Amino acid sequence: MPKFTINGVEIEAKEGQTVLKAALEHGIYIPHLCYHPYLKVAGNCRMCLVEIEKMPKLQIACATEAREGMVVLTMSEKVIKARKAVLEFLLINHPLDCPVCDQCGECKLQDYCFQYGQETSRFQEEKRSYPKIAVGDNIVRDMNRCIHCTRCIRFLRDVAGQEEFTLYERGGKTQVGPYRENSLQTPFSLNLADVCPVGALTSRHFRFQARSWLMQKVRTLCAACSRGCNVYAWISKGKVLRLTPAVNESVNMSWMCDFGHRSIQPSNDGQPGLIPLSGGRQVELTESLGEVASKLSHYIHAGDGSRVGVIASTCLTNEDLYMLRKLAREVLGTSLIAWIPGTQDEAPFGPLDEPLDTWFVRKDKTPNARGAQNILGSTEHAESVESVLQAAEQGELKALLVFGEDLAARYDAGRIKQIVPKLDLFLVVDARMTRSGQWAHVFIPDAVWLEKDATFTNEVGRVQRLRPVVDRELPIRAAFGTIQEIVKLVGVNWYFASPAEVMEEIAVKVPGYQEISYPLLDETGLLVEMK
Amino acid sequence: MTERVLTARFQTPDSHRLSTYQADGGYQAAKKALSMKPGEIIDLVKASGLRGRGGAGFPAGLKWSFVPKDSDKPKYLCINADEGEPGTFKDRYLMELDPHAVIEGAMIAAYAFCANHAYIYVRGEFKLPMMRLEAALEEAREANLIGRNILGSGYDLEMWVHPGAGAYVCGEETALIESNEGHRGMPRLKPPFPAVVGLFGGPTVVNNVETLAYVPHIVNRGAEWFGSLGPEKNGGTKLYGVSGHVKKPGLYELPMGTPLNEIVFGVCGGMRNDRKLKAVIPGGSSTPVLTADEIKVNMDFDSLAKAGSMLGSGAVIVMDEGTCMVRVAMRLAKFYDHESCGQCTPCREGVPWIRKILVRIETGRGCRQDPKLLLELCDNIQGNTVCPLGDACAMPIRALVTKFRDEFDAHIEKKQCPIGGFQNPWPSIKIQACKVS
């Protein structure tokens, strides 16, 4: 473990660590542009030049290994002069169009110029300029703003595995772009907008939507597949405008796929006026809850609790699933509880392409299949759904409660339609209006994932926190709240004040979850202990 | 006249053929070297003090000794024949007229640090040298001087010619390696140095053609003989390519340390049309210029370094009194602007800026603060770049601005070139002969 001094402070670096990494870890900031913690070092921006004693030239901190006894200066006169020089060089051909640039407010170049740059320009010559081009469906490239840090090239080559960007031309005319014009095959193209430290690569979907400082960001999870990437959801005026990856080294490093990036669409233009229905009639939430509760309590009193079937979706959170299990086992006493394994052809948010990449995107496009397996049990679930449906067909079921799933889409719609009249109660709880929702005797809206405060268990068993991002101010609550409300009307009081308390009970009741509690989940989540 | 070593066979007819070369004692050094231990050759070359002729003057034997002996990766020798420095024209003649000397030298060098693969990276425009090298390699292969079990020694060496694609920066060793691997020719970050991680990830030595051509002579005649040819630590003879306003420009082989004024006024017959000498660039376009008063300097690595310049590749560019120094600077900046690879910020942005300022000054649109700005830009570029190309632009420009400041000021004050003849505005630059009318 080499110890070295930086600005007079002795710090200990890890073996083989670079000066920049060690400094950043110890809270000493060295400005850098081309360095990205999860990309290979390129060392071309020359922004992180530092003075190291006994070395005649300034050295780049991002590529210099920290060695025992090194004396590093990051704020010496020489360093500040070089830093100023690099910024001046970067700015001479930069359009300085910050007021209309999407990166404004989160632009490293802007920040550094503000901090270390000079106020006036000595450059009297004409700036080079290029037209903007759309690169693929998701990215706009503005070469004028580019600082040639090659983060995009390195991301595509080393991380996404598809070398689609390159440098072309030479010297001052160097451009960064795709080999073929207007094409990007990679399913990770929106990461380019995230890795670009300036406004050269911006998202076509987010362009001109909002200024970064006028948005709030909330750390939550992406629900577009079972990988459970950590994301920041950026909100402006109650709308989620974009998702950007948040760092979690155990899950997604700092990347996410285009599908995930774009999975926010439904919460924006999904049906904002989703209203409870009873027999096709719009009703108050309390009325619909009351109707369900009265029917359920009727079955229980008649000893028909076991004649209620429950089908859950893997889009539900752990808390929702657990409440459902509790409802089925403790209140109704039914064993007919089934979950539908992660959809592969039908995504929660629209049609899907083939599985994109074994490296990242998962086939299973629902976020919580593992949670459902852990909480509801990994019985032969497909058969289990089948047996629930068969029971309903044979008229053995009084009621069918479906949570978060459109049976009409997943199974033969005609079959479902025939089942409905045989039931006394067909309840659908879903975040969107579906066909089976329209057929339901009672339809109760569920919150979408961006509104839920809950947890998902990702494919490898990592329990991670989903945080409420938007609040639609409608009489909509997460499924677990709906269930608790129904149960309360049935006459059983569970007293779960928050999802955290549900998780406390999950920790006791569900094997593997004993270590899990909200305060401990933090940002990285916790792995379920499997026996 | 001292002994000619490298150019001794240049006048022989068919000097590029194996038979001619062998008749003159060719490949005897290789035979001798193969009977020695690799370490002994390194020691011999180290003792001779042979310094790299590509420009930096790094001791060749020392470079070889940096190659790790226990590496499990294949080792490579790259022969840097990407002679791109403006003013330089020495390696091409070695390859054209004495290709076997280069191959023999390369073979001894490869044997010295146990490499089994060698690439001759030839500048793309050098068609004839490439053809000659290819033919020579073919001859050598047939004579079992290259290939498997060379001359029954058990040593294998394969050698290929790799054409460049016209980039000056590929003369920089790591850019050469990148280009040789088939990538865009951009210098790598150092460390790791090529001796540790080089071509295809293996330990690699990159040597200049002239350096390698000297190796057989050192093996044949010993370290002391080599040292005796020049001043201390600057042994051997050197190929000087003299161009510009002299009566007899050309390639001259002279002992290291020959005074520059002797080269200009003695060997090359003095200034053309007997004009006054104004300035000399002593070692290729990237070396700082020397004024007429400074040319008593000895042309070797250390003396020139002391004089504030560099021996570089030994390309002497002589300029007479009719030369506009602003235009010289502009021409150099144009070259470096065109050749900058665009990888790192100071060079990519700074060099075109310097060029634009110089065009402005030359066309009479300069401002009073421009010379100062130029010097500051040179300071900001030099030492802050990935490779020495930025330095190669900054050093001569700085020297030109400091040493000929009055000429720059005159341009700015008179709003035109006092010498005249340059009217074309940016960007359609066409350099015309700069002469007093």
Interface residues (C-beta under 8 A of the other chain):
Chain A: V41 A42 G43 N44 C45 R46 M47 L49 P56 K57 L58 I60 A63 K81 A82 A85 V86 E88 F89 L90 I92 N93 R122 F123 Q124 E125 I147 H148 T166 L167 E169 R170 G171 G172 K173 T174
Chain B: A167 R184 M186 L189 D337 H338 E339 S340 C341 G342 Q343 C344 T345 P346 C347 R348 E349 G350 V351 P352 W353 K356 I357 R360 C367 L373 D379 N380 G383 N384 T385 V386
